[in-house]
Amino acid sequence: MTTRYTEVHKNPQGPGDARPTALQIVRDEGLQNGLTDKSIFITGASSGLGLETAKTLFTTGATLYLTARNLEKAKQGLGSELVNSTRVHLLEMDQNSLASVRACAKNFLSLTDKLNVFIANAGVMATPEGHTADGFETQFGVNHLSHFLLFVLLRPALLAAASPHANSRAVFLSSIAHRGGEVDFEQYNLDGAYDKWKAYSQSKTASLWTANEADRRYGGYGLRVFSVQPGGIQTGLLQHMSQEEKQGLSVDPALGPQFKSPEQGAATTVWGAISKSLEGMGGKYLEDVQIARPWQPSDGQWAPGYAPHAFSPEKEAKLWELSLKLAGEES
């Protein structure tokens, strides 16, 4: 039942309210130590939502493959129980570099040839204008292109783990910010026209479109793909925002109550990754631990829902082909 948590999200009261945590999702699914034969790959597991997602999914008994740019930071955040566990593998990956992404994928595939769940969690937001090691606008390169390439490289392992009885899954973190704009196919680097929020919106639309297109391409082979809007959470993702900008968000009477704790913020990701209610589905945009509906502007700027451009098969296919070219991959 995909509407189990709908009611509790109708009147949010801020972080720590009655909305479910990621750990509650695991418990409600009856999956504590219930995934001992599964493997899960999570990017950006050293802090924020990635760290919380990893800690929660560790309780399922699954084998975890966790990436971080700084492994020492990841070890400190994860704690000794996870770091010393034989079913937790820390993989170094700097998503500012496609060469680092390739090296990480190669490392992973040397450890196993099957993967049940892929979670594209890592990301940056509202960064100063800059470029990745490969020359791409930072947010487009880190949030979208690195995850796209990683998914393509891990795709054989995800397909190898799929069975008629249990799909493999991939979850791409998007954002409410996808509503701020589409992908600019002619000017994706925003050269000479950089705007930090336009760049972030573009990258998060790209994540959403990638999830939709991946599900269209591989859903028939047992690999189902979702995009997730985790909600507003005070994490390191906000580091490039000014104190004034952050304060403006928290005091906004419409937005303030919607903010979640990190434990609540990871709930929709975990639900998308493991919920039995989603078996056989894919190509859905998930929000507030449910399948999202179209955004109604009359409900206000911060009301839930996806933009009209969120589902566009033609543009999703176009982005896929462009991304293959930019990442130097064959189709």
Secondary structure by P-SEA (a helix, b strand, c coil): cccccccccccccccccccccaaaaaaaaccccccccbbbbbccccccaaaaaaaaacccccbbbbbbccaaaaaaaacccccccccbbbbbbccccaaaaaaaaaaaaaacccccbbbcccccccccccccccccccccccccaaaaaaaaaaaaaaaaaccccbbbbbbbbbcccccccccccccccccccccaaaaaaaaaaaaaaaaaaaaaacccccbbbbbbccccccccccccccaaaaaaaaaccccccccccccccaaaaaaaacccccccccccccccccccccccccccccccccccccccaaaaaaaaaaaaaaacccc
